[in-house]
Amino acid sequence: MVAQRDEVLERMATGVEKSMRDVLQKAQISDIADLTKDNEVWFSPLMDYLKTVVEAEGITVIQDLVQDKVFYMATEQVKKYLSNNGAKFIPAVNEETSAQIRMTLTEGVDKGEGIAKLRERVQKVYEDATSYRAERIARTEVLRASNFATEEAYRQSKVVEAKEWLTAHDERVCPWCGPMDGKVIDLGDNFADKGDTITGTNENGKRVRLNIGLDNVTAPPLHPNCRCTLIPVLKED
């Protein structure tokens, strides 16, 4: 992230062969930085960490259900999850950073700001990206891995027939997760599909919508910083 920031600032200072307006119109921060460089640096450590999260949570959950039961990491479900989801964390940080840069540069250009001022805007975006935005996305992806492992442990245990959505049951529960609390579906099913819109009511009584834009929701998180989890519905004896 630091290297990416430095490259962006350096190329802005030397003039990117195009005007800033042209860059913004293309809406691609890749015109002034190679986002894949950071992906390559972070991908391997990220995959190792997500594997650790999945294995640790899977072992804990399955042994709570069936004493001395082994959690297998070599299943097709685990392999598919790590392959499909493990690579999404750093691109997610980059995509959000890119969007923030486009937005702030558009605002700066519209105000007639020069390169020095625009560079300050980019610097601020990267400062935020290496602090709370990256932390928020990391926390969300760890929860996603944990809840995936939970459902996979349910499946491997052979004693669970369904999964139930559980919120934190406090005043911080959001308008979208609140209505999900207590919802029960079969293992492998989706709580929401990609393209769905979830509607809730906020604290001011206003209807608010959440669009499911990236993936099917098989388990929490429903949104960044989601705190929800799963609980098992056991098979009847």
C-alpha positions as CSV (number, residue, x, y, z in Angstrom):
1,M,0.0,0.0,0.0
2,V,2.8,2.4,0.8
3,A,4.6,1.6,-2.4
4,Q,1.4,2.1,-4.3
5,R,0.9,5.4,-2.7
6,D,4.4,6.6,-3.5
7,E,4.0,5.6,-7.1
8,V,0.7,7.4,-7.4
9,L,2.2,10.6,-5.9
10,E,5.4,10.4,-8.0
11,R,3.5,9.9,-11.3
12,M,1.1,12.7,-10.4
13,A,4.1,15.0,-9.8
14,T,5.7,14.2,-13.1
15,G,2.4,14.5,-15.0
16,V,1.0,11.2,-16.2
17,E,1.2,11.9,-20.0
18,K,-2.5,12.8,-19.7
19,S,-4.4,15.5,-17.9
20,M,-6.0,14.6,-14.6
21,R,-9.4,15.1,-16.2
22,D,-8.6,12.4,-18.7
23,V,-7.6,10.0,-15.9
24,L,-10.8,10.7,-14.1
25,Q,-12.9,10.2,-17.2
26,K,-11.4,6.8,-17.6
27,A,-12.1,6.2,-14.0
28,Q,-9.2,3.8,-13.6
29,I,-6.6,4.5,-11.0
30,S,-4.5,1.9,-12.8
31,D,-3.5,4.7,-15.1
32,I,-1.3,6.1,-12.3
33,A,-0.5,2.9,-10.3
34,D,-0.2,-0.8,-10.8
35,L,-2.6,-2.2,-8.3
36,T,-1.5,-5.8,-8.9
37,K,1.9,-5.1,-7.2
38,D,0.3,-4.9,-3.8
39,N,-1.9,-7.9,-4.5
40,E,1.3,-10.0,-5.2
41,V,2.9,-8.8,-2.0
42,W,-0.1,-9.5,0.3
43,F,-1.7,-12.5,-1.4
44,S,0.5,-15.3,0.1
45,P,0.4,-14.0,3.8
46,L,-3.4,-13.4,3.4
47,M,-4.0,-17.0,2.2
48,D,-2.0,-18.4,5.0
49,Y,-3.9,-16.4,7.6
50,L,-7.4,-17.3,6.2
51,K,-6.4,-21.0,6.1
52,T,-5.5,-20.6,9.8
53,V,-8.8,-19.0,10.6
54,V,-10.8,-21.6,8.7
55,E,-9.0,-24.5,10.3
56,A,-9.1,-23.1,13.9
57,E,-12.8,-22.3,13.7
58,G,-13.7,-25.5,11.9
59,I,-12.0,-27.6,14.6
60,T,-13.7,-25.7,17.4
61,V,-17.1,-25.9,15.9
62,I,-17.0,-29.6,14.9
63,Q,-15.7,-30.7,18.3
64,D,-18.4,-28.8,20.0
65,L,-20.9,-30.8,18.0
66,V,-19.2,-34.2,18.0
67,Q,-16.5,-34.9,20.5
68,D,-13.1,-35.9,18.9
69,K,-14.5,-35.4,15.4
70,V,-11.9,-34.4,12.9
71,F,-12.3,-31.3,10.7
72,Y,-11.0,-31.9,7.2
73,M,-9.3,-29.0,5.3
74,A,-8.9,-31.0,2.1
75,T,-12.5,-31.0,1.1
76,E,-13.7,-29.5,-2.2
77,Q,-15.7,-27.0,-0.3
78,V,-12.7,-25.7,1.6
79,K,-10.5,-25.6,-1.4
80,K,-13.1,-23.7,-3.4
81,Y,-13.7,-21.2,-0.6
82,L,-10.0,-20.4,-0.3
83,S,-9.5,-20.2,-4.0
84,N,-12.6,-18.0,-4.6
85,N,-12.6,-15.8,-1.5
86,G,-9.0,-15.8,-0.4
87,A,-8.0,-13.6,-3.3
88,K,-10.7,-11.0,-2.8
89,F,-9.3,-9.2,0.3
90,I,-6.5,-7.1,-1.2
91,P,-8.4,-6.4,-4.4
92,A,-11.3,-5.2,-2.2
93,V,-8.9,-2.8,-0.4
94,N,-7.6,-1.6,-3.8
95,E,-11.0,-1.2,-5.3
96,E,-12.3,0.9,-2.4
97,T,-9.0,3.0,-2.4
98,S,-9.4,3.5,-6.1
99,A,-13.0,4.7,-5.7
100,Q,-12.0,7.1,-2.9
101,I,-9.2,8.5,-5.1
102,R,-11.4,9.0,-8.1
103,M,-14.0,10.7,-5.9
104,T,-11.6,13.1,-4.1
105,L,-9.7,13.9,-7.3
106,T,-12.9,14.7,-9.1
107,E,-13.9,17.0,-6.3
108,G,-10.4,18.7,-6.4
109,V,-10.4,19.1,-10.2
110,D,-13.9,20.6,-10.1
111,K,-12.6,23.1,-7.6
112,G,-9.7,24.0,-9.8
113,E,-7.0,22.7,-7.4
114,G,-3.5,22.3,-8.7
115,I,-1.3,19.2,-8.5
116,A,0.1,20.0,-5.0
117,K,-3.4,20.1,-3.5
118,L,-4.5,17.0,-5.4
119,R,-1.4,15.2,-4.1
120,E,-2.5,16.1,-0.6
121,R,-5.9,14.5,-1.3
122,V,-4.3,11.3,-2.5
123,Q,-2.0,11.2,0.5
124,K,-5.0,11.4,2.8
125,V,-6.8,8.6,1.0
126,Y,-3.8,6.3,1.4
127,E,-3.5,7.3,5.1
128,D,-7.1,6.2,5.6
129,A,-6.6,3.1,3.5
130,T,-3.8,1.8,5.7
131,S,-5.7,2.4,8.9
132,Y,-9.5,2.1,9.3
133,R,-10.5,1.0,5.8
134,A,-8.1,-1.8,5.6
135,E,-8.9,-2.8,9.2
136,R,-12.6,-2.8,8.4
137,I,-12.2,-5.0,5.4
138,A,-9.8,-7.3,7.2
139,R,-12.3,-7.7,10.1
140,T,-15.1,-8.4,7.6
141,E,-13.1,-11.0,5.7
142,V,-12.0,-12.8,8.9
143,L,-15.7,-13.0,9.9
144,R,-16.6,-14.4,6.5
145,A,-13.9,-17.1,6.8
146,S,-15.0,-17.9,10.3
147,N,-18.6,-18.3,9.3
148,F,-17.7,-20.4,6.3
149,A,-15.7,-22.7,8.5
150,T,-18.7,-22.9,10.9
151,E,-21.0,-24.1,8.1
152,E,-18.4,-26.5,6.7
153,A,-18.1,-28.0,10.2
154,Y,-21.8,-28.3,10.4
155,R,-21.8,-30.2,7.1
156,Q,-18.9,-32.5,8.1
157,S,-20.4,-33.2,11.5
158,K,-23.4,-35.0,9.9
159,V,-25.5,-33.9,12.9
160,V,-26.7,-30.5,11.6
161,E,-29.5,-30.1,9.2
162,A,-29.9,-26.3,8.9
163,K,-28.3,-23.0,9.9
164,E,-29.8,-20.1,11.7
165,W,-28.8,-16.4,11.4
166,L,-27.9,-14.8,14.8
167,T,-27.4,-11.1,15.4
168,A,-25.6,-9.5,18.4
169,H,-29.0,-8.6,19.9
170,D,-28.0,-5.1,20.9
171,E,-28.7,-1.5,19.9
172,R,-26.0,-1.6,17.2
173,V,-27.7,-4.2,15.1
174,C,-28.3,-2.6,11.6
175,P,-31.6,-2.3,9.8
176,W,-30.7,-5.1,7.4
177,C,-29.3,-7.7,9.8
178,G,-32.2,-7.2,12.3
179,P,-34.8,-8.8,10.1
180,M,-32.4,-11.7,9.3
181,D,-32.2,-12.7,13.0
182,G,-33.6,-16.2,13.5
183,K,-33.9,-17.0,9.8
184,V,-33.3,-20.7,9.3
185,I,-32.3,-22.3,6.0
186,D,-30.8,-25.5,4.8
187,L,-27.0,-26.0,4.8
188,G,-25.7,-24.9,1.4
189,D,-28.6,-22.5,0.7
190,N,-28.3,-18.7,0.5
191,F,-29.8,-16.2,2.9
192,A,-29.7,-13.7,0.0
193,D,-28.7,-14.0,-3.7
194,K,-26.4,-11.7,-5.6
195,G,-28.6,-9.0,-7.1
196,D,-31.1,-9.1,-4.3
197,T,-32.1,-6.0,-2.4
198,I,-32.7,-6.1,1.4
199,T,-34.9,-3.4,2.9
200,G,-34.9,-2.4,6.5
201,T,-36.0,0.5,8.7
202,N,-33.4,2.7,10.5
203,E,-33.6,4.4,13.9
204,N,-35.3,7.4,12.3
205,G,-38.1,5.2,10.8
206,K,-36.7,5.6,7.3
207,R,-36.7,2.7,4.9
208,V,-33.1,1.9,3.8
209,R,-31.9,-0.6,1.2
210,L,-28.9,-2.8,0.9
211,N,-28.0,-4.2,-2.5
212,I,-26.2,-7.6,-2.6
213,G,-23.7,-6.8,-5.3
214,L,-20.7,-9.2,-5.1
215,D,-21.7,-12.7,-4.0
216,N,-24.5,-14.8,-2.7
217,V,-24.8,-14.5,1.1
218,T,-24.5,-18.0,2.4
219,A,-23.6,-16.8,5.9
220,P,-22.6,-13.5,7.6
221,P,-21.2,-11.0,7.0
222,L,-24.0,-9.2,5.2
223,H,-22.1,-5.9,5.0
224,P,-18.7,-4.5,6.2
225,N,-18.3,-4.6,10.0
226,C,-21.1,-7.1,10.3
227,R,-21.1,-8.9,13.7
228,C,-23.6,-11.6,12.9
229,T,-22.9,-15.3,13.1
230,L,-24.5,-18.8,12.6
231,I,-26.0,-21.3,15.1
232,P,-26.8,-24.9,14.2
233,V,-30.2,-26.5,13.8
234,L,-29.5,-30.1,14.8
235,K,-31.1,-33.2,13.2
236,E,-33.8,-34.9,15.2
237,D,-32.8,-38.2,16.6
